Amino acid sequence: MIELHLIILTTAALIGLMASYLAITEKDLLKAVAYSAIQAIAYAIIFYLLMAPDIVLAYVAIAVGIYSALLIFIIGKTERYEVV
């Protein structure tokens, strides 16, 4: 059972790392917010596996919900694509 937890933990960490990289390098701001939400979900899975349910509840509500919604609202008021 511990081996399954380690596999899931490692997979979630790699997904979070890849999503973080894609969010930083993406020129389309809406895609960057989506990658940031994927990263937050992966980290929430990591926190859950590390037995920190209180942090998971706060992290999901803030990082996935409020943060993403606020950024999408702000992007709607500005340009969608980053100007280089």
Secondary structure, DSSP 8 states (H G I E B T S, - for coil): -HHHHHHHHHHHHHHHHHHHHHHHH-SBHHHHHHHHHHHHHHHHHHHHHTT-HHHHHHHIIIIIIIHHHHHHHHHHHS-SB---
